[in-house]
């Protein structure tokens, strides 16, 4: 073989190798389209390239379905909606062409909790539309699912089954189901069912509400700017410190607790009714190890959420309803003691429905469920005492700070 | 290709971009420039669930937005899920009622709201090219008439402080090829003109931080096109080309119903309906008419056949002379109204919340009820009039009423 022949042969081998190693053209188009869609920027700045990529992806049809679902996993919320509508369009086109979706692959995708919760739910719905037996087969496995809607559907189905079952045998299953429940209406329904079965459970502990706080306030909201003003307690570490409060009054930290099952803290009751004001609530949570967490707050007032001095969230809106978990601060609890600080501001509206000054707060995982290894540290006689999150206070502790 | 065929090819597009929505189309909230009036004749008078209905299409979920109809396409938005975070855009064949496509988005903004409303509250706006759907979550998507996603934006992703826990409902409109997006809220408030091709901002004008449910109006003034938007701070006018504020009329404030233009007269809801004359420079002089007993609730007033009409949350239908303000009648009917009254063919259609439409004779100063038509389903969205039919969306279905 001459040198030239060898070179030609190696050249062919190289070409064949490249061809074999390269993705199929369609696959390559899909990958490129997904990459472009996931690069979408703020204010629609890349929409001129993302739009054509969406059309390319949808034109690939059925083969693009699973890759598009999988791409939702690490997509930002804007890109996820581009991808979500692509899944709709692909599935719709396949249905119009009477081509079944790949049921086995969809089911495997749904069952793999490493996939994005929203993509799994979408896959589940596509599968259930095609295979009417899928919900009965799959829902029992979703009782502790990271996707809130799959979990909710699973709990609803199981609760319906248990409601028809013998109450004596259903009791342990109801207790187990209560542990899985996250939505307030399902929690309330299960508390009622358990009560009928003679089992008392704590809603506050279930939701991991913070029920023991040190409060300080009120502070003057100058020109109604309480939320953007930083008051001394934000930096304070000494619970014995005092501060200049509203109207020149000297205010200091005082302990208060709540026995409300949803952890409501009524600041009008504890600090005195005050308009155009700000107050701080401080709680200490001990973590056995470093733990990612969500600090979820409900309040009809403007709020800020701090963890160990770092602001996680703020929202300036007043008296537009009070919803459990409406505000969420994402943070990481460090091993040991963590200080959670909630700033709650009241405006000067005179409407009767605008007099509420309150909040509720809890610490939970991404599903709204309890985190292991957490306790709330409460001072009793000057000594730190660990309590379960949501644990009810002793009766005389509720208004302890009033003494 | 020489230059003139290209130019000719651009003419239909140019016309489509410059002409307002006219004729049989009902492309936005309350139809052409939010007048609530159709020029169509032979509109239906009587119907029931199983009578006089040309077609009925089931909807996947609730919505308080109105249907819009352009050409042979009818578009509807819905929202669903325990957290109301599933956002739906549907397109139907306006002739047959066949569902042509259905796309879903996942809410990227907050979903808290008053129980009467939901995330599908802003009415979409459509033209010959497709539909632009805005949701109360700040999710904004443009689809072509065949369901291709042209562009999508998460306005809360772009401007994270957007918030209205009562629920947003102001609707986008189209003006000379630009999408006008009202986003008055407690966070970053703005009015934006968005490029319809890619969804990028052409301009974005700061607005007062306050919740507001008013939909913008369009008018020509001094060779310019102005966008009028009322809010609790007053009625402001913006140059469509630049977004610069042209003038403000502080006495023209409002936050729920949308006013109505009749030539150079603007009828503003407030304490009843007040009419003001508009010049190129803004509002001229004192009000020219006051009809204090023509009271609106959530719905917007109607100007038709020389009269102003309004319906309210106590079930009243009111009517006054549009020039003098003299009250013709104020009559109580069963139920309460959220939808705005609309009119055409000498008939005023008043849809109440339980799905009963009271049809009132327009050519009369007496309260003459021509028909009372009950669909038996919740009806909060304002009906649309197009293609000789009345389109009503309930919480369960889209009805095309007529022949």
Boltz contact constraints between the chains, C-beta under 6 A:
constraints:
  - contact:
      token1: [A, 42]
      token2: [B, 158]
      max_distance: 6.0
  - contact:
      token1: [A, 43]
      token2: [B, 158]
      max_distance: 6.0
  - contact:
      token1: [A, 43]
      token2: [B, 201]
      max_distance: 6.0
  - contact:
      token1: [A, 44]
      token2: [B, 151]
      max_distance: 6.0
  - contact:
      token1: [A, 44]
      token2: [B, 153]
      max_distance: 6.0
  - contact:
      token1: [A, 44]
      token2: [B, 198]
      max_distance: 6.0
  - contact:
      token1: [A, 44]
      token2: [B, 199]
      max_distance: 6.0
  - contact:
      token1: [A, 44]
      token2: [B, 200]
      max_distance: 6.0
  - contact:
      token1: [A, 47]
      token2: [B, 151]
      max_distance: 6.0
  - contact:
      token1: [A, 47]
      token2: [B, 198]
      max_distance: 6.0
  - contact:
      token1: [A, 47]
      token2: [B, 199]
      max_distance: 6.0
  - contact:
      token1: [A, 48]
      token2: [B, 198]
      max_distance: 6.0
  - contact:
      token1: [A, 51]
      token2: [B, 150]
      max_distance: 6.0
  - contact:
      token1: [A, 51]
      token2: [B, 151]
      max_distance: 6.0
  - contact:
      token1: [A, 54]
      token2: [B, 149]
      max_distance: 6.0
  - contact:
      token1: [A, 77]
      token2: [B, 108]
      max_distance: 6.0
  - contact:
      token1: [A, 77]
      token2: [B, 154]
      max_distance: 6.0
  - contact:
      token1: [A, 77]
      token2: [B, 157]
      max_distance: 6.0
  - contact:
      token1: [A, 78]
      token2: [B, 154]
      max_distance: 6.0
  - contact:
      token1: [A, 78]
      token2: [B, 157]
      max_distance: 6.0
  - contact:
      token1: [A, 81]
      token2: [B, 105]
      max_distance: 6.0
  - contact:
      token1: [A, 81]
      token2: [B, 152]
      max_distance: 6.0
  - contact:
      token1: [A, 82]
      token2: [B, 152]
      max_distance: 6.0
  - contact:
      token1: [A, 85]
      token2: [B, 103]
      max_distance: 6.0
  - contact:
      token1: [A, 85]
      token2: [B, 149]
      max_distance: 6.0
  - contact:
      token1: [A, 88]
      token2: [B, 103]
      max_distance: 6.0
  - contact:
      token1: [A, 88]
      token2: [B, 104]
      max_distance: 6.0
  - contact:
      token1: [A, 118]
      token2: [B, 106]
      max_distance: 6.0
  - contact:
      token1: [A, 152]
      token2: [B, 82]
      max_distance: 6.0
  - contact:
      token1: [A, 317]
      token2: [B, 163]
      max_distance: 6.0
  - contact:
      token1: [A, 317]
      token2: [B, 165]
      max_distance: 6.0
  - contact:
      token1: [A, 317]
      token2: [B, 186]
      max_distance: 6.0
  - contact:
      token1: [A, 320]
      token2: [B, 165]
      max_distance: 6.0
  - contact:
      token1: [A, 320]
      token2: [B, 166]
      max_distance: 6.0
  - contact:
      token1: [A, 321]
      token2: [B, 112]
      max_distance: 6.0
  - contact:
      token1: [A, 321]
      token2: [B, 165]
      max_distance: 6.0
  - contact:
      token1: [A, 323]
      token2: [B, 112]
      max_distance: 6.0
  - contact:
      token1: [A, 326]
      token2: [B, 112]
      max_distance: 6.0
